[in-house]
Amino acid sequence: MAAEDKRFVDYFPSYEIINSPVFNGMFFEPNRRSVNPRGVSYVMEHFFKSLEITKQDAFLEKSGAVQDAFCDEQLLEAFSDER
């Protein structure tokens, strides 16, 4: 794992946060596969706090343009029966 091999890489447990039994699936869309906006916001809030960045906007201004992510889940969803 990169976090073990590289001193400049840290691991952030976004998967574990979203899938924690404590939240009882509340961060998933009805298809139980996609993460809902509330889950994304919750994870990102904790991510920025862990970096000691108080506002996401400040981070985004420094990082430049933001682009929407594309993943294979979007492609799979296009061919699913759940439209």
MOBEL-V86643 format. One record per run of one state. SS is the DSSP state (helix for helix, strand for strand, loop for the rest). FROM is the first residue (numbers start at 1). LEN is the number of residues. If there is no record, write none. Layout:
# MOBEL-V86643
ss | from | len
SS | FROM | LEN
SS | FROM | LEN
This chain:
# MOBEL-V86643
ss | from | len
loop | 1 | 1
helix | 2 | 4
loop | 6 | 8
helix | 14 | 6
loop | 20 | 1
helix | 21 | 3
loop | 24 | 4
strand | 28 | 1
loop | 29 | 6
strand | 35 | 1
loop | 36 | 1
helix | 37 | 14
loop | 51 | 5
helix | 56 | 8
loop | 64 | 8
helix | 72 | 7
loop | 79 | 5
